[in-house]
C-alpha cells in the first residue's frame, strides 16, 4: 500500500481546487530510471487508469501506481513540506537504501 500524509492531502486538495480538477482525478505515482541515485520519483494528477494499475486510497485520496513502480514503492508515504529546505512533495520510502540530497531520487 501507498500512503499520503495529512499535509500532502491538504496540498493535493488545494491544487485540485486551484486547477478546477474534477472529483475523478487522482494522484499517479511512479518510478523511472534516472536521478543521481539511479531511480527517480514521478507524481502527476490523472483521471484515466490503466487496466493493470494498482489503486490505493488513503485519507480520501486515490493513489494509483503502475505494476513496475509498486515494487519500489510499497509502504511509501507521499508527504509535503513548506520548510526552509524547500517546498514541495517528497517521498518517505522505507525501501530506499540511499537517497540523493535533493530527495528526488533513490536506490535500493
PyMOL commands that place a pseudoatom at each C-alpha (Angstrom):
pseudoatom trace, name=CA, resn=UNK, resi=1, chain=A, elem=C, hetatm=0, pos=[0.000, 0.000, 0.000]
pseudoatom trace, name=CA, resn=UNK, resi=2, chain=A, elem=C, hetatm=0, pos=[0.999, 3.615, -0.522]
pseudoatom trace, name=CA, resn=UNK, resi=3, chain=A, elem=C, hetatm=0, pos=[0.055, 6.336, 1.947]
pseudoatom trace, name=CA, resn=UNK, resi=4, chain=A, elem=C, hetatm=0, pos=[-0.393, 10.110, 1.957]
pseudoatom trace, name=CA, resn=UNK, resi=5, chain=A, elem=C, hetatm=0, pos=[0.259, 12.433, 4.896]
pseudoatom trace, name=CA, resn=UNK, resi=6, chain=A, elem=C, hetatm=0, pos=[-2.284, 14.998, 6.094]
pseudoatom trace, name=CA, resn=UNK, resi=7, chain=A, elem=C, hetatm=0, pos=[-0.082, 17.842, 4.793]
pseudoatom trace, name=CA, resn=UNK, resi=8, chain=A, elem=C, hetatm=0, pos=[0.194, 16.242, 1.353]
pseudoatom trace, name=CA, resn=UNK, resi=9, chain=A, elem=C, hetatm=0, pos=[-3.541, 15.545, 1.289]
pseudoatom trace, name=CA, resn=UNK, resi=10, chain=A, elem=C, hetatm=0, pos=[-4.326, 19.200, 2.060]
pseudoatom trace, name=CA, resn=UNK, resi=11, chain=A, elem=C, hetatm=0, pos=[-1.913, 20.398, -0.626]
pseudoatom trace, name=CA, resn=UNK, resi=12, chain=A, elem=C, hetatm=0, pos=[-3.343, 17.986, -3.233]
pseudoatom trace, name=CA, resn=UNK, resi=13, chain=A, elem=C, hetatm=0, pos=[-6.907, 19.132, -2.475]
pseudoatom trace, name=CA, resn=UNK, resi=14, chain=A, elem=C, hetatm=0, pos=[-5.851, 22.798, -2.736]
pseudoatom trace, name=CA, resn=UNK, resi=15, chain=A, elem=C, hetatm=0, pos=[-4.126, 22.167, -6.066]
pseudoatom trace, name=CA, resn=UNK, resi=16, chain=A, elem=C, hetatm=0, pos=[-7.176, 20.352, -7.441]
pseudoatom trace, name=CA, resn=UNK, resi=17, chain=A, elem=C, hetatm=0, pos=[-9.358, 23.268, -6.408]
pseudoatom trace, name=CA, resn=UNK, resi=18, chain=A, elem=C, hetatm=0, pos=[-6.972, 25.849, -7.918]
pseudoatom trace, name=CA, resn=UNK, resi=19, chain=A, elem=C, hetatm=0, pos=[-6.827, 23.906, -11.208]
pseudoatom trace, name=CA, resn=UNK, resi=20, chain=A, elem=C, hetatm=0, pos=[-10.588, 23.168, -11.262]
pseudoatom trace, name=CA, resn=UNK, resi=21, chain=A, elem=C, hetatm=0, pos=[-9.970, 19.420, -11.476]
pseudoatom trace, name=CA, resn=UNK, resi=22, chain=A, elem=C, hetatm=0, pos=[-12.880, 17.034, -11.119]
pseudoatom trace, name=CA, resn=UNK, resi=23, chain=A, elem=C, hetatm=0, pos=[-13.536, 14.501, -8.388]
pseudoatom trace, name=CA, resn=UNK, resi=24, chain=A, elem=C, hetatm=0, pos=[-12.450, 11.815, -10.890]
pseudoatom trace, name=CA, resn=UNK, resi=25, chain=A, elem=C, hetatm=0, pos=[-8.805, 12.881, -10.611]
pseudoatom trace, name=CA, resn=UNK, resi=26, chain=A, elem=C, hetatm=0, pos=[-6.237, 11.012, -8.573]
pseudoatom trace, name=CA, resn=UNK, resi=27, chain=A, elem=C, hetatm=0, pos=[-2.522, 11.096, -7.801]
pseudoatom trace, name=CA, resn=UNK, resi=28, chain=A, elem=C, hetatm=0, pos=[-0.437, 8.901, -10.104]
pseudoatom trace, name=CA, resn=UNK, resi=29, chain=A, elem=C, hetatm=0, pos=[2.926, 7.940, -8.610]
pseudoatom trace, name=CA, resn=UNK, resi=30, chain=A, elem=C, hetatm=0, pos=[5.687, 6.140, -10.500]
pseudoatom trace, name=CA, resn=UNK, resi=31, chain=A, elem=C, hetatm=0, pos=[9.387, 5.339, -10.501]
pseudoatom trace, name=CA, resn=UNK, resi=32, chain=A, elem=C, hetatm=0, pos=[11.677, 5.721, -13.514]
pseudoatom trace, name=CA, resn=UNK, resi=33, chain=A, elem=C, hetatm=0, pos=[15.370, 5.230, -14.140]
pseudoatom trace, name=CA, resn=UNK, resi=34, chain=A, elem=C, hetatm=0, pos=[17.308, 8.411, -13.577]
pseudoatom trace, name=CA, resn=UNK, resi=35, chain=A, elem=C, hetatm=0, pos=[18.374, 10.912, -10.991]
pseudoatom trace, name=CA, resn=UNK, resi=36, chain=A, elem=C, hetatm=0, pos=[21.695, 10.973, -9.209]
pseudoatom trace, name=CA, resn=UNK, resi=37, chain=A, elem=C, hetatm=0, pos=[20.878, 7.842, -7.171]
pseudoatom trace, name=CA, resn=UNK, resi=38, chain=A, elem=C, hetatm=0, pos=[19.568, 5.709, -10.043]
pseudoatom trace, name=CA, resn=UNK, resi=39, chain=A, elem=C, hetatm=0, pos=[15.779, 5.818, -9.613]
pseudoatom trace, name=CA, resn=UNK, resi=40, chain=A, elem=C, hetatm=0, pos=[13.548, 8.889, -9.712]
pseudoatom trace, name=CA, resn=UNK, resi=41, chain=A, elem=C, hetatm=0, pos=[10.075, 9.544, -8.319]
pseudoatom trace, name=CA, resn=UNK, resi=42, chain=A, elem=C, hetatm=0, pos=[7.321, 10.957, -10.515]
pseudoatom trace, name=CA, resn=UNK, resi=43, chain=A, elem=C, hetatm=0, pos=[3.963, 12.341, -9.462]
pseudoatom trace, name=CA, resn=UNK, resi=44, chain=A, elem=C, hetatm=0, pos=[1.145, 13.821, -11.510]
pseudoatom trace, name=CA, resn=UNK, resi=45, chain=A, elem=C, hetatm=0, pos=[-2.612, 14.264, -11.454]
pseudoatom trace, name=CA, resn=UNK, resi=46, chain=A, elem=C, hetatm=0, pos=[-4.518, 11.971, -13.783]
pseudoatom trace, name=CA, resn=UNK, resi=47, chain=A, elem=C, hetatm=0, pos=[-8.085, 10.865, -14.447]
pseudoatom trace, name=CA, resn=UNK, resi=48, chain=A, elem=C, hetatm=0, pos=[-7.503, 7.747, -16.566]
pseudoatom trace, name=CA, resn=UNK, resi=49, chain=A, elem=C, hetatm=0, pos=[-6.478, 4.425, -15.027]
pseudoatom trace, name=CA, resn=UNK, resi=50, chain=A, elem=C, hetatm=0, pos=[-4.851, 1.602, -16.961]
pseudoatom trace, name=CA, resn=UNK, resi=51, chain=A, elem=C, hetatm=0, pos=[-6.105, -1.974, -16.660]
pseudoatom trace, name=CA, resn=UNK, resi=52, chain=A, elem=C, hetatm=0, pos=[-3.003, -3.132, -14.776]
pseudoatom trace, name=CA, resn=UNK, resi=53, chain=A, elem=C, hetatm=0, pos=[-2.711, -0.169, -12.341]
pseudoatom trace, name=CA, resn=UNK, resi=54, chain=A, elem=C, hetatm=0, pos=[-2.636, -0.745, -8.604]
pseudoatom trace, name=CA, resn=UNK, resi=55, chain=A, elem=C, hetatm=0, pos=[-5.182, 1.551, -6.916]
pseudoatom trace, name=CA, resn=UNK, resi=56, chain=A, elem=C, hetatm=0, pos=[-4.988, 2.572, -3.255]
pseudoatom trace, name=CA, resn=UNK, resi=57, chain=A, elem=C, hetatm=0, pos=[-6.968, 5.050, -1.200]
pseudoatom trace, name=CA, resn=UNK, resi=58, chain=A, elem=C, hetatm=0, pos=[-5.688, 6.806, 1.908]
pseudoatom trace, name=CA, resn=UNK, resi=59, chain=A, elem=C, hetatm=0, pos=[-7.344, 9.695, 3.748]
pseudoatom trace, name=CA, resn=UNK, resi=60, chain=A, elem=C, hetatm=0, pos=[-9.863, 10.009, 0.915]
pseudoatom trace, name=CA, resn=UNK, resi=61, chain=A, elem=C, hetatm=0, pos=[-7.198, 10.466, -1.790]
pseudoatom trace, name=CA, resn=UNK, resi=62, chain=A, elem=C, hetatm=0, pos=[-6.852, 7.879, -4.547]
pseudoatom trace, name=CA, resn=UNK, resi=63, chain=A, elem=C, hetatm=0, pos=[-3.226, 6.936, -5.294]
pseudoatom trace, name=CA, resn=UNK, resi=64, chain=A, elem=C, hetatm=0, pos=[-2.515, 4.970, -8.480]
pseudoatom trace, name=CA, resn=UNK, resi=65, chain=A, elem=C, hetatm=0, pos=[0.710, 3.117, -9.307]
pseudoatom trace, name=CA, resn=UNK, resi=66, chain=A, elem=C, hetatm=0, pos=[1.800, 1.085, -12.328]
pseudoatom trace, name=CA, resn=UNK, resi=67, chain=A, elem=C, hetatm=0, pos=[2.841, -2.565, -11.707]
pseudoatom trace, name=CA, resn=UNK, resi=68, chain=A, elem=C, hetatm=0, pos=[6.598, -1.972, -12.145]
pseudoatom trace, name=CA, resn=UNK, resi=69, chain=A, elem=C, hetatm=0, pos=[6.701, 1.001, -9.784]
pseudoatom trace, name=CA, resn=UNK, resi=70, chain=A, elem=C, hetatm=0, pos=[4.750, -0.683, -6.985]
pseudoatom trace, name=CA, resn=UNK, resi=71, chain=A, elem=C, hetatm=0, pos=[7.723, -2.966, -6.333]
pseudoatom trace, name=CA, resn=UNK, resi=72, chain=A, elem=C, hetatm=0, pos=[9.784, 0.096, -5.352]
pseudoatom trace, name=CA, resn=UNK, resi=73, chain=A, elem=C, hetatm=0, pos=[7.019, 1.997, -3.546]
pseudoatom trace, name=CA, resn=UNK, resi=74, chain=A, elem=C, hetatm=0, pos=[5.303, -0.447, -1.164]
pseudoatom trace, name=CA, resn=UNK, resi=75, chain=A, elem=C, hetatm=0, pos=[4.936, 1.212, 2.220]
pseudoatom trace, name=CA, resn=UNK, resi=76, chain=A, elem=C, hetatm=0, pos=[5.937, 4.648, 0.902]
pseudoatom trace, name=CA, resn=UNK, resi=77, chain=A, elem=C, hetatm=0, pos=[4.265, 7.807, 2.187]
pseudoatom trace, name=CA, resn=UNK, resi=78, chain=A, elem=C, hetatm=0, pos=[3.777, 10.869, -0.008]
pseudoatom trace, name=CA, resn=UNK, resi=79, chain=A, elem=C, hetatm=0, pos=[4.409, 13.936, 2.143]
pseudoatom trace, name=CA, resn=UNK, resi=80, chain=A, elem=C, hetatm=0, pos=[4.609, 17.710, 1.688]
pseudoatom trace, name=CA, resn=UNK, resi=81, chain=A, elem=C, hetatm=0, pos=[6.958, 20.237, 3.243]
pseudoatom trace, name=CA, resn=UNK, resi=82, chain=A, elem=C, hetatm=0, pos=[6.982, 24.008, 3.392]
pseudoatom trace, name=CA, resn=UNK, resi=83, chain=A, elem=C, hetatm=0, pos=[10.230, 24.115, 5.364]
pseudoatom trace, name=CA, resn=UNK, resi=84, chain=A, elem=C, hetatm=0, pos=[13.415, 26.072, 4.855]
pseudoatom trace, name=CA, resn=UNK, resi=85, chain=A, elem=C, hetatm=0, pos=[14.991, 23.174, 2.940]
pseudoatom trace, name=CA, resn=UNK, resi=86, chain=A, elem=C, hetatm=0, pos=[12.493, 23.588, 0.156]
pseudoatom trace, name=CA, resn=UNK, resi=87, chain=A, elem=C, hetatm=0, pos=[8.805, 23.481, -0.562]
pseudoatom trace, name=CA, resn=UNK, resi=88, chain=A, elem=C, hetatm=0, pos=[7.200, 20.552, -2.256]
pseudoatom trace, name=CA, resn=UNK, resi=89, chain=A, elem=C, hetatm=0, pos=[6.151, 16.943, -2.253]
pseudoatom trace, name=CA, resn=UNK, resi=90, chain=A, elem=C, hetatm=0, pos=[8.578, 14.259, -1.200]
pseudoatom trace, name=CA, resn=UNK, resi=91, chain=A, elem=C, hetatm=0, pos=[8.515, 10.513, -0.597]
pseudoatom trace, name=CA, resn=UNK, resi=92, chain=A, elem=C, hetatm=0, pos=[9.240, 8.689, 2.658]
pseudoatom trace, name=CA, resn=UNK, resi=93, chain=A, elem=C, hetatm=0, pos=[10.279, 5.345, 1.199]
pseudoatom trace, name=CA, resn=UNK, resi=94, chain=A, elem=C, hetatm=0, pos=[11.224, 2.578, 3.679]
pseudoatom trace, name=CA, resn=UNK, resi=95, chain=A, elem=C, hetatm=0, pos=[12.685, 0.539, 0.792]
pseudoatom trace, name=CA, resn=UNK, resi=96, chain=A, elem=C, hetatm=0, pos=[15.309, 3.120, -0.194]
pseudoatom trace, name=CA, resn=UNK, resi=97, chain=A, elem=C, hetatm=0, pos=[18.829, 2.290, 0.957]
pseudoatom trace, name=CA, resn=UNK, resi=98, chain=A, elem=C, hetatm=0, pos=[20.222, 5.582, -0.337]
pseudoatom trace, name=CA, resn=UNK, resi=99, chain=A, elem=C, hetatm=0, pos=[18.721, 8.900, -1.406]
pseudoatom trace, name=CA, resn=UNK, resi=100, chain=A, elem=C, hetatm=0, pos=[20.226, 11.949, -3.021]
pseudoatom trace, name=CA, resn=UNK, resi=101, chain=A, elem=C, hetatm=0, pos=[20.420, 15.228, -1.128]
pseudoatom trace, name=CA, resn=UNK, resi=102, chain=A, elem=C, hetatm=0, pos=[17.531, 16.743, -3.097]
pseudoatom trace, name=CA, resn=UNK, resi=103, chain=A, elem=C, hetatm=0, pos=[15.266, 13.774, -2.208]
pseudoatom trace, name=CA, resn=UNK, resi=104, chain=A, elem=C, hetatm=0, pos=[14.095, 13.269, -5.778]
pseudoatom trace, name=CA, resn=UNK, resi=105, chain=A, elem=C, hetatm=0, pos=[15.971, 10.044, -6.468]
pseudoatom trace, name=CA, resn=UNK, resi=106, chain=A, elem=C, hetatm=0, pos=[16.902, 6.896, -4.585]
pseudoatom trace, name=CA, resn=UNK, resi=107, chain=A, elem=C, hetatm=0, pos=[18.406, 3.431, -4.856]
pseudoatom trace, name=CA, resn=UNK, resi=108, chain=A, elem=C, hetatm=0, pos=[17.585, 0.102, -3.262]
for i in range(1, 108): cmd.bond("trace and resi %d" % i, "trace and resi %d" % (i + 1))
show_as sticks, trace
zoom trace
